[in-house]
Amino acid sequence: MTSPRTLRLGIIGAGGIAATQMRTLASRKDVAVVALADISPAALKARGETFGIEARYTDFRQMLRQEKLDAVSICTPNTTHAETAMTALKAGLDVLCEKPMAHTAAAARRMVETAHKTGRKLVIGFQYRFNPRTQFLRRAVDNQELGRIRFGRVQALRRRGIPNWGVFGQKELQGGGPLIDIGVHVLEMTHYTMGSPKPVSASADLFTYLGNKPSNQTESVWKGWDWKTYTVEDLAVGRIRFEDGAVLHIESSFAAHVEKDTFNFQLLGESGGCVWDPAQIFRDEGGYMVDKVPGWLNPKQGWQDMFDAKMHAFVDHVLHGKPTIAPAEDGLAVQQMLDSLYRSAAKAGKEVAIR
Ligand SMILES: NC(=O)c1ccc[n+]([C@@H]2O[C@H](COP(=O)([O-])OP(=O)(O)OC[C@H]3O[C@@H](n4cnc5c(N)ncnc54)[C@H](O)[C@@H]3O)[C@@H](O)[C@H]2O)c1
C-alpha cells in the first residue's frame, strides 16, 4: 500500500507570521514543516524549539540545498520576498509568499516570470479573499448584481497601531508603511471582489506626523515602536483608475485620528452597491430600494479562520492540484497599484500611468 504523500515544507523567516502559519499547518497530517531558515539565530532557536524543528539554517540557500523540500513559505521582510522566491522557484520548489508580494512591481513581475519559466506554483498570502463576506460579494459581482462598477472606497485605518516589532517602519526594508503593509489587505480583497480589473493609473499623497516622534509621547496599542528608524508614511490617501473606467479611493494609516479601526470597502455599481463589513448589497428590485444581507454566513469568518483557509488552500493547491484563488498574477496587479501610488506620492501626487 502506498502511503499518502506528505508535503515537505521549509519556512524562510521564523518570526511572528511564521509561527501563525506553523500553528495552522500543525493540524494537517499531509504537511511536515521540516526546516526553518532565518538570519537571526535567536529567532531560529525560539521557533525551532516551540515547534520541534531540528533543521535550522541561517542561510536559506543552504536549506534549499540540504533538505529535500517540495515547497517553501516566505515570511521575511518585504524587500527580500522577490529574491528569495525566485531562488526557491529556480530550485524547483513551489512557493507561498506572504503579503505584500514584493516591494516593487518590477520585482513582482520578475517573480511571475520566474514562476512561468520554471513551471512551479507561486501563491500570494492574501487571506482576506477567503473570508466568506468577500466570497458572498464576489459572487454577487459575478452574477452582475452590481452592474458596471464605477467607484470603490478602500479603508485600512488603525487609530494607533504602529508595529513595535520587526522592521515595519523602515522604508528600505519594507518598501513603504501602512499602505503596503495593511492597505494591501483591503486593496487585494476589493480588487478580487471587483473581478480583478486592470489598473491603468494612480495618484497618492503620503503624510508622516507621528511615527517619527518619540513613541512614549502618546498612548498606543503597541508601545515603544522604533521612532528613530521610522521612515514610512503614517497616512496614505490615493486614487486608482481602471481600464474599464472604475475608480477606487484608498485610505490607509497606522495612526489615523478616527473613532475606531476600520478595515472595510464599499463598491458602487450602476445597478447595485455593496459594503464588506457587515456584508450587505444595496439594489433596486421590483421598484423598491432593497438591502440584502446574507441570512447565514459560515461562522468561520474571524481573522484566524481566513488565515487558516489560505494555508489549507495553498497545501491543497500544491499537493492536490486544487485551483488557487490567490495567484501570483493577482499579486502583481496589486503590487502595480501600490507601486504607482508610492511613485505618484514621490511626484507630489501627480497621476502616474501603470504599464
Ligand atoms: N498575512 C498577514 O496577515 C501577515 C501578517 C503579518 C506579517 N505578514 C508578512 O510577513 C512578513 C514577515 O512579517 P512578520 O510579522 O513575521 O515579521 P517578523 O519581524 O516577526 O519576522 C521576520 C523574520 O524574518 C527574518 N529575516 C529577515 N531577513 C531575512 C532573510 N534575508 N532571510 C531569512 N530570514 C530573514 C527576521 O530575522 C525575522 O525573524 C512580512 O512580509 C509581512 O508583511 C503577513
The ligand as a MOL file (V3000), in Angstrom:
LIG
                    3D

  0  0  0     0  0            999 V3000
M  V30 BEGIN CTAB
M  V30 COUNTS 44 48 0 0 0
M  V30 BEGIN ATOM
M  V30 1 N -0.8050 37.7590 6.0610 0
M  V30 2 C -0.7520 38.5240 7.1300 0
M  V30 3 O -1.7640 38.9010 7.7290 0
M  V30 4 C 0.5920 38.9580 7.6520 0
M  V30 5 C 0.6890 39.3870 8.9950 0
M  V30 6 C 1.9500 39.7780 9.4680 0
M  V30 7 C 3.0380 39.7860 8.6150 0
M  V30 8 N 2.8980 39.4040 7.3070 0 CHG=1
M  V30 9 C 4.0430 39.4730 6.3870 0
M  V30 10 O 5.0070 38.5010 6.7690 0
M  V30 11 C 6.3160 39.0260 6.5810 0
M  V30 12 C 7.0680 38.9160 7.9080 0
M  V30 13 O 6.3540 39.6190 8.9130 0
M  V30 14 P 6.4920 39.2360 10.4750 0
M  V30 15 O 5.4200 39.9770 11.1690 0
M  V30 16 O 6.5680 37.7550 10.6400 0 CHG=-1
M  V30 17 O 7.8980 39.9080 10.7810 0
M  V30 18 P 8.9560 39.4530 11.8930 0
M  V30 19 O 9.9010 40.6000 12.0050 0
M  V30 20 O 8.2560 38.9520 13.0980 0
M  V30 21 O 9.7120 38.1970 11.2250 0
M  V30 22 C 10.5500 38.2890 10.0960 0
M  V30 23 C 11.7050 37.3200 10.2730 0
M  V30 24 O 12.4600 37.3040 9.0390 0
M  V30 25 C 13.8470 37.2160 9.4020 0
M  V30 26 N 14.6530 37.6730 8.2650 0
M  V30 27 C 14.9320 38.9360 7.8780 0
M  V30 28 N 15.6350 38.9280 6.7250 0
M  V30 29 C 15.8300 37.6260 6.4000 0
M  V30 30 C 16.4990 36.9670 5.3360 0
M  V30 31 N 17.1030 37.6500 4.3740 0
M  V30 32 N 16.4910 35.6000 5.3120 0
M  V30 33 C 15.8940 34.8910 6.2980 0
M  V30 34 N 15.2340 35.4760 7.3400 0
M  V30 35 C 15.2140 36.8140 7.3850 0
M  V30 36 C 13.9810 38.0870 10.6530 0
M  V30 37 O 15.1460 37.7730 11.3860 0
M  V30 38 C 12.6930 37.7380 11.3990 0
M  V30 39 O 12.8680 36.6600 12.2930 0
M  V30 40 C 6.1600 40.4540 6.0540 0
M  V30 41 O 6.2730 40.4640 4.6500 0
M  V30 42 C 4.7460 40.8200 6.4520 0
M  V30 43 O 4.1190 41.7500 5.5790 0
M  V30 44 C 1.7130 38.9550 6.8380 0
M  V30 END ATOM
M  V30 BEGIN BOND
M  V30 1 1 1 2
M  V30 2 2 2 3
M  V30 3 1 2 4
M  V30 4 1 4 5
M  V30 5 2 4 44
M  V30 6 2 5 6
M  V30 7 1 6 7
M  V30 8 2 7 8
M  V30 9 1 8 9
M  V30 10 1 8 44
M  V30 11 1 9 10
M  V30 12 1 9 42
M  V30 13 1 10 11
M  V30 14 1 11 12
M  V30 15 1 11 40
M  V30 16 1 12 13
M  V30 17 1 13 14
M  V30 18 2 14 15
M  V30 19 1 14 16
M  V30 20 1 14 17
M  V30 21 1 17 18
M  V30 22 2 18 19
M  V30 23 1 18 20
M  V30 24 1 18 21
M  V30 25 1 21 22
M  V30 26 1 22 23
M  V30 27 1 23 24
M  V30 28 1 23 38
M  V30 29 1 24 25
M  V30 30 1 25 26
M  V30 31 1 25 36
M  V30 32 1 26 27
M  V30 33 1 26 35
M  V30 34 2 27 28
M  V30 35 1 28 29
M  V30 36 1 29 30
M  V30 37 2 29 35
M  V30 38 1 30 31
M  V30 39 2 30 32
M  V30 40 1 32 33
M  V30 41 2 33 34
M  V30 42 1 34 35
M  V30 43 1 36 37
M  V30 44 1 36 38
M  V30 45 1 38 39
M  V30 46 1 40 41
M  V30 47 1 40 42
M  V30 48 1 42 43
M  V30 END BOND
M  V30 END CTAB
M  END
